[in-house]
Amino acid sequence: MIIGLLCDYLETDEIGIKQTAQELGVDLVYIPFRKISITIDHKGYKVQSKGNNYTGLIKEDIKVVLNRVQSKNRRLMAATFLEAINKPALNPLHVEFLCFSKFRTLLHLSKSGIKVPRTVFIPCNPRERTKHGKSIHNEEEIVDLLQQSLDGAIVIKPDAGTHGRGIKLAKNREELLSAVKSMKSSIINPAGILAQDFIQKWFYDLRIIVSKEKGKAPYCHPKAMARAGLKDFRTNTALGNFVLDVDLPLYVRELASRCGVIISGKCDAWVLALDAMVPMDKNKFNNETYVMAELKKLAKAFQEVKKVKSDPSKKKAFPEWNKNLEESFRRYKSLEAYENIKKIINESVEKGKHEILFHEANSCPEFWEQTRLATGANIAEYLLKCARSIFD
């Protein structure tokens, strides 16, 4: 059985998937999904680049596709195409559709009783134009609607955004009005305004990996990745925050598996990354000065990890680069300060496990450079095993 790897480019995650496939003895074929053409008519379809025709490969040889297209919009289009031609995909269109939008994700989780941040979606844009070219300003009314539904500080975020980009925190009406005025329709925020109560988490949030093979129960990896830092209310790794491994209580693992089932619906097999956070009010155990001091001790070693990650030769000399990355991460994890911070987070998660909030789901998580090394979860293995299970 041949598995297709559909993506824009071969980044380190996809190179890691190819390497893992070789180690597992899985036939994997790369198909680009960017500078290609998809032609359709009543006779069928063709998929071609300037130099290659992938039509036969997709029709006859590939049995299931790993949809790793990096852009959310293109990934959604790829999933739509694959479903239309009856080609099984991991993850399929239904999953991509929900994960594309934070609001759609939270809507499905909340209606099933999962705790999520109080969220408001307002479908009109801050500024609109009539057919006569007149400008309509809706900012004040949008702010009124937000303050009518949310208390205290409010977070404004793009509905389809990633990596913490475009997220703004407003602590009063003036800041909220400014944040609303700055929001524009874009590829990461197609329409309207999405806002949430500001959840006062501590200095970390969690990236949790859940998966399901066909015919088996859903599974949550026993360790999560904590994204930690005190520089900003956002803890995304793209903003330079530390990463650590966290032991998940059984209750959280079972809850995360349930979230995966809610998002995947009746899909036979899937792999998701869930983002979650523990509210701070009852879960702040240590003096923040101590936490800052311990994080400072980690900074030099983590900077070495980031230096290896940014090596421009990583795709051309992947095996050597990967070896250097793993060694730098091993040194980072071996520090006493790492264990001290990990212990603090473990205690916080255990104490706050019944208050945990899920706030996002990712159908195509980045993993090779951080999640894999922090948690031991090589998502490539989950992807390949889940894809293979569809036909085994």
C-alpha positions in Angstrom: 0.0 0.0 0.0 1.3 3.4 -0.9 0.6 6.5 1.2 0.7 9.9 -0.4 2.3 12.8 1.4 0.5 16.0 0.2 2.2 19.2 1.2 3.4 22.6 0.0 7.1 21.9 0.5 9.2 19.3 2.3 9.9 21.0 5.6 11.5 19.3 8.5 8.2 17.8 9.6 7.6 16.2 6.2 11.3 15.1 5.9 10.8 13.5 9.3 7.7 11.7 8.1 9.7 10.4 5.1 12.5 9.2 7.4 10.0 7.5 9.8 8.2 5.9 6.9 11.5 4.3 5.8 12.2 3.1 9.3 8.7 1.5 9.5 8.9 0.0 6.0 6.0 2.2 4.7 5.8 3.2 1.0 5.4 6.9 0.9 5.2 9.2 -2.1 5.5 13.0 -2.0 2.9 15.0 -4.0 3.3 18.9 -4.1 0.2 21.0 -3.5 1.1 24.5 -4.5 2.5 25.0 -8.0 0.2 22.4 -9.6 -3.0 22.5 -11.6 -6.1 20.5 -10.8 -8.3 20.2 -14.0 -11.9 19.0 -13.8 -14.6 18.3 -16.3 -17.4 15.7 -16.8 -14.8 13.1 -17.8 -12.8 13.3 -14.5 -9.8 15.1 -13.3 -6.0 15.7 -13.8 -3.4 16.8 -11.3 -0.2 18.1 -12.9 2.8 20.3 -12.3 4.9 21.8 -15.2 7.0 18.6 -15.4 5.0 15.8 -13.8 1.5 14.3 -14.1 0.3 12.9 -10.8 -3.1 11.8 -12.0 -2.4 8.1 -12.4 -0.5 7.9 -9.1 -3.4 9.4 -7.2 -6.0 7.4 -9.0 -4.4 4.0 -9.0 -1.4 3.7 -6.6 -2.0 5.9 -3.6 -4.6 4.4 -1.2 -4.6 7.1 1.5 -3.2 10.6 1.7 -1.6 12.5 4.6 -2.9 16.0 4.1 0.1 18.1 5.4 -0.6 21.2 3.3 0.8 24.0 5.4 -1.7 26.7 4.6 -5.0 26.2 6.3 -6.9 27.5 3.3 -5.1 25.3 0.8 -5.3 22.3 3.2 -9.1 22.8 3.3 -9.2 22.9 -0.5 -7.0 19.8 -0.7 -9.3 18.0 1.7 -12.3 19.0 -0.4 -10.7 17.7 -3.6 -9.7 14.4 -2.0 -13.2 13.8 -0.7 -14.7 14.6 -4.1 -12.6 12.0 -5.8 -13.2 9.4 -2.9 -9.6 9.3 -1.8 -9.3 8.6 1.9 -7.3 11.3 3.8 -5.8 11.8 7.2 -7.3 14.1 8.3 -10.5 14.2 6.2 -12.6 17.2 5.2 -14.9 17.2 8.2 -11.9 17.5 10.6 -10.2 20.1 8.5 -13.4 22.2 8.3 -13.8 22.3 12.1 -10.1 22.9 12.8 -9.9 25.7 10.3 -12.0 27.9 12.5 -11.5 28.4 16.3 -15.2 29.2 16.6 -16.3 26.1 14.9 -14.0 24.0 17.0 -15.2 25.6 20.3 -18.8 25.4 19.2 -18.6 21.6 18.9 -16.6 21.1 22.1 -18.8 23.4 24.2 -22.1 21.8 23.0 -20.7 18.5 24.2 -20.0 19.8 27.7 -16.2 20.4 27.3 -15.0 23.5 29.2 -13.8 26.2 26.8 -13.2 30.0 27.3 -16.3 32.0 27.0 -16.2 33.0 23.3 -18.2 35.5 21.2 -18.4 35.6 17.4 -19.8 38.7 15.8 -20.3 38.2 12.0 -20.0 41.8 10.8 -16.7 43.4 10.1 -15.5 46.7 11.8 -15.8 48.6 8.5 -18.0 47.8 5.5 -18.7 49.5 2.2 -22.1 49.9 0.6 -22.6 49.4 -3.2 -22.3 53.1 -3.6 -18.8 53.2 -1.9 -20.0 54.7 1.4 -18.0 53.5 4.4 -19.9 52.1 7.4 -18.2 52.0 10.8 -19.4 49.2 13.1 -16.6 49.4 15.7 -18.6 51.0 18.5 -21.5 48.6 18.1 -19.1 45.6 18.0 -17.5 46.8 21.3 -20.9 47.2 22.9 -21.8 43.6 21.9 -18.5 42.3 23.2 -18.8 44.0 26.6 -22.4 42.9 26.8 -21.2 39.3 26.7 -17.7 39.3 28.2 -16.4 40.5 31.5 -13.1 42.2 32.3 -10.2 41.9 30.0 -11.0 40.6 26.5 -8.8 38.8 23.9 -9.4 39.5 20.2 -8.0 36.9 17.8 -8.1 35.9 14.1 -10.6 33.0 13.7 -8.2 31.0 11.5 -4.9 32.4 12.8 -1.9 30.4 14.1 1.3 31.0 16.1 -0.2 33.8 18.2 -0.2 36.2 15.2 -2.8 39.0 15.4 -3.9 38.2 19.0 -4.6 41.3 21.0 -5.4 41.8 24.7 -7.7 44.7 25.7 -8.0 45.6 29.4 -10.5 48.5 29.0 -13.0 49.9 26.4 -10.4 52.2 24.8 -8.0 49.3 24.2 -10.9 47.1 23.0 -12.0 49.7 20.5 -8.5 50.0 19.2 -8.2 46.2 18.9 -11.5 46.0 17.0 -10.5 48.8 14.6 -7.2 47.0 13.8 -9.0 43.8 12.7 -9.4 43.4 8.9 -10.8 40.6 6.8 -7.9 38.4 5.7 -6.8 34.9 4.9 -6.5 34.2 8.6 -9.7 36.1 9.6 -12.2 35.7 6.8 -15.1 37.5 8.4 -16.3 39.1 11.6 -14.8 39.4 15.1 -13.8 36.6 17.4 -13.3 37.4 21.1 -12.9 35.6 24.4 -12.7 36.2 28.1 -9.1 36.6 29.0 -8.2 33.5 31.0 -5.6 34.3 33.6 -3.5 31.2 33.1 -0.1 31.0 34.8 3.1 30.9 32.7 2.3 28.0 30.4 -0.3 26.2 28.3 -0.4 22.7 26.9 -0.1 21.0 23.5 -1.8 17.6 23.8 -1.6 14.9 21.1 -4.5 12.6 20.4 -5.0 10.0 17.7 -7.2 7.1 16.6 -6.5 4.1 14.4 -9.4 2.4 12.7 -10.9 -0.3 14.8 -9.2 1.0 18.0 -10.1 3.3 20.8 -8.9 6.9 20.7 -5.5 7.4 22.4 -3.9 10.4 24.1 -0.2 10.5 24.4 0.7 10.4 28.1 3.0 13.5 27.9 2.0 17.0 26.7 4.3 19.8 25.7 4.1 22.8 27.9 4.9 26.1 26.2 6.2 28.3 28.9 7.3 31.9 29.4 6.5 35.1 31.3 7.3 37.7 28.7 3.7 37.9 27.3 0.2 36.5 27.9 0.7 34.4 24.8 2.8 31.3 25.2 3.1 30.1 21.6 6.4 28.6 20.7 6.7 30.8 17.6 7.1 33.7 20.0 10.2 32.2 21.5 8.8 30.5 24.6 10.4 27.5 26.3 9.1 24.0 25.8 9.0 21.2 28.4 7.4 17.8 28.8 4.4 17.4 31.2 2.9 14.2 32.6 -0.8 14.3 31.9 -3.2 13.0 34.6 -5.5 10.1 33.5 -8.5 12.4 33.7 -7.0 14.9 31.3 -6.0 12.2 28.9 -9.5 10.8 28.8 -11.0 14.2 28.4 -8.6 15.0 25.5 -9.5 11.7 23.8 -13.1 12.7 24.1 -12.4 16.1 22.5 -10.7 14.2 19.6 -13.9 12.1 19.1 -16.1 15.2 19.2 -14.0 16.9 16.5 -13.5 13.9 14.3 -17.1 12.7 14.3 -17.4 9.3 12.6 -14.0 9.3 11.0 -12.3 6.0 11.3 -8.8 7.4 11.9 -7.3 10.8 12.8 -4.5 12.6 14.5 -5.0 16.0 16.2 -3.1 18.4 18.5 -5.2 20.1 21.1 -4.3 23.3 22.9 -5.4 23.6 26.5 -4.8 25.7 29.6 -5.3 25.6 33.3 -6.8 28.8 34.9 -4.4 30.3 37.3 -6.5 31.3 40.3 -6.2 28.0 42.1 -3.0 26.7 40.6 -0.2 29.2 41.3 2.0 27.4 43.8 5.4 29.1 43.7 6.8 32.5 43.9 6.9 34.0 40.4 10.4 35.3 41.1 11.6 31.7 41.6 9.9 30.6 38.3 11.6 33.5 36.4 15.0 32.6 37.9 14.7 29.0 36.9 13.6 29.9 33.4 16.6 32.2 33.2 18.8 29.3 34.0 17.3 27.4 31.0 17.8 30.3 28.6 21.3 29.7 27.4 20.7 26.0 26.7 17.4 26.7 25.0 19.1 29.3 22.9 21.5 26.6 21.6 18.4 24.5 20.7 17.0 27.5 18.7 20.3 28.1 17.1 20.4 24.5 15.7 16.7 24.8 14.7 17.5 27.9 12.6 20.5 26.3 10.8 19.8 27.0 7.1 21.4 23.7 6.0 18.8 21.6 7.9 16.9 20.4 4.9 20.0 19.6 2.8 21.9 17.8 5.5 18.9 16.5 7.5 20.5 13.5 9.3 23.4 15.5 10.6 21.2 18.4 11.5 18.7 16.2 13.3 21.5 14.6 15.3 22.7 18.0 16.4 19.2 19.0 17.3 18.6 15.9 19.4 21.9 16.4 21.2 21.2 20.1 22.0 17.8 19.2 23.3 19.2 16.4 25.4 21.6 18.9 27.1 18.7 21.3 27.6 16.5 18.7 29.3 19.3 17.5 31.5 19.5 20.8 33.5 18.2 20.8 37.0 16.2 23.9 36.3 14.3 22.0 33.6 13.3 19.4 36.2 12.3 22.1 38.7 10.0 23.9 36.2 8.6 20.6 35.0 7.7 19.7 38.6 5.9 23.0 39.1 3.9 22.5 35.9 3.1 18.9 36.8 1.8 19.9 40.2 -0.2 22.8 38.6 -1.8 20.5 36.0 -2.7 17.8 38.6 -4.3 20.3 40.9 -6.2 22.1 38.2 -7.1 19.1 36.0 -10.9 19.5 36.6 -10.8 23.1 35.5 -8.8 22.6 32.3 -10.0 24.6 29.3 -9.5 23.5 25.7 -9.2 26.4 23.3 -8.0 25.1 19.9 -7.5 22.0 17.7 -4.8 21.7 15.1 -5.2 19.1 12.3 -1.6 19.6 10.9 0.6 20.3 13.9 4.3 21.0 13.6 6.1 18.4 15.7 9.6 17.4 14.6 11.6 20.2 16.1 9.9 20.5 19.5 6.9 18.3 20.3 8.8 15.1 19.4 11.9 16.0 21.4 10.0 17.3 24.5 7.4 14.6 24.8 8.7 11.6 22.9 5.7 11.7 20.6 6.8 11.3 17.1 3.6 12.3 15.4 4.9 10.8 12.1 4.5 7.4 13.7 0.9 8.2 14.6 0.1 9.6 11.2 1.5 6.6 9.4 0.0 4.0 11.6 -3.4 5.7 11.5 -3.3 6.0 7.7 -2.2 2.4 7.3 -5.0 1.2 9.6 -7.6 2.5 7.2 -6.7 -0.3 4.8 -5.1 -2.9 7.0 
